[in-house]
Amino acid sequence: MTEDEAKGKGKQVEGKVREKVGEATGNTRQQIKGTVQQVEGKVQETTGKVKRNAEKEEHKHVHDHEH
């Protein structure tokens, strides 16, 4: 797991908590902020996955050409 994946998952959890607190308190603004934070976290997590997969492919490609 990359740093981006971990941070992204953390943002998603924080966003979900913020969204639920907003729901519980009737604070629509907090709900929206929570939803936005979850989306940001998902994007960051996906970015990390793409980076990790690209590094794997690059590593694989380099080793294929060594033989």
Secondary structure as GFF3:
##gff-version 3
##sequence-region A 1 67
A	DSSP	alpha_helix	3	25	.	.	.	ID=ss1
A	DSSP	alpha_helix	28	66	.	.	.	ID=ss2
###
